[in-house]
Amino acid sequence: MSIRNRNRNKNRTTPQPSAAWRGWLLFGAALIATFLLGLLAASILQRRAESRAVATGKPIAPMETDSSRWAVNWPREYDSYRQTEDSSTKTMYGGSDPRDYLAETPANVILFAGYGFAKEYRQARGHLHAIEDVTRTERVGPTTPATCWTCKGPDVVRLMADLGPEDFYRQTFDSLKGQITHPVGCLDCHDPKTMQLRITRPVIREAFEQQGRDIDKATHQQMRSLVCAQCHVEYYFKGKGDYLTFPWKRGMTPESMEAYYDKRDFSDWTHAISGAPMVKMQHPDYEVYHTGIHAYRDVACADCHMPYKTEGGSKFTDHHVRSPLLNIANSCAVCHRWSEEDIHARVETIQDKVREGRGRAEKVLAKAHFDIAAARQAGAGDDELVEVRRLVRGAQLRLDYVAASNGMGFHSPEECMRILAAAVEMAGRCRVECARILARHGVTEPIPYPDYRTKKTAQALMRAFAEGNPPNLLPAVAGPAQRDTP
């Protein structure tokens, strides 16, 4: 036999050392895979057991307004909901601290002169304080309609079912004080039998119908925003019955709402300084969010403000509704893979820019109101002031669309800056036209604007106008006849 053949036979019969190791590796991999599959099966069985436990939980009454009664089946959700009682949290522009907006920005007193928001305007606290805060605010009085109760708690769901929406709205606020005692809670958003999210306020259903849309076709993800949109929106009280209505028929932009209100000749109040018919934007959070990147990406309100939380083998929605900046790890960081410090800084940078734009609009609008008042003191009649009042109304509606929404513009920063730019432009046009009116009446020198640098001085100034004893807004060179207030 040749050397070549002997080597070939030797190679054919000698086992390779790696072959034995390959078998052990396969055995180890199979063992690990079996272990992992076992863990997965155990997890699935545990979740199924939890689901069965929920399904066989204690029945909840169809109109149970006391959220503590729901806790027997949903203890984790209820415990987190109770944390909304905390009023000490504070971010740069949000949190649950009841900061005084009038003290922070005295120009607000001038902008809302003659209206309740010039008396008291505070940041809202958590849901658990809804009843307490609405009954203590200075904006509520003997003539306040029951419509103001609509978003304050689940007792409203029960009363609307008993009375019907129209009769509910016709009541007075004071007449329902003893019947509405539970703050915003479970029944406001959930079906007690199935726990599915549901619409409990007819106003949003009616708004969808006006737009030719069916809210019952909304997906579960959309519902995680729409239950919030029952309250966190712009609204007004329609007609003598104070019927709660969303001005969405023409759209949800400030321009669409302005056209809607103008067509109906609607105003919330007449401005005490300028005499303009004004509209107070409430808190158009859903409308602003609807134009932002998160809505475009189908990120719901709950994804950020009520993110999912895991405890043991249970995953549930955190009902401690709050600013995402107070819970970055569970809200923002789920999608944005930056450090918490970077996320926090990025958000505040955006908010700072919106706040700067808002401040510019507030400054020019306050002066616009005084310019119109000065034109009246110079002798201009109401017919001469129609256009400038239209401009100041439209400019402030736009400013308030941004200012009254929560988040300091973060929900849609590009849209908010566009709207603020429009507000500044309209207020500027108003002031230019006022200068022309003043010039026609012989006033060409600058207006001596009064001091409103503090809440106290601004409110004293507002009272002077409301009582018919305003300060002289005309320069000293103006003639005596021109300084008289008509």
PyMOL commands that set and color helices and strands:
alter all, ss='L'
color gray80, all
select helices_A, chain A and resi 3-13+17-55+67-70+75-85+101-104+107-111+116-118+127-136+146-149+155-163+165-170+174-176+186-188+202-210+215-217+220-229+254-263+285-289+293-296+301-305+324-326+332-334+340-377+386-403+413-440+455-466+480-483
alter helices_A, ss='H'
color red, helices_A
select strands_A, chain A and resi 236-238+243-245+269-270+277-278+308-311+314-317
alter strands_A, ss='S'
color yellow, strands_A
deselect
rebuild
show_as cartoon
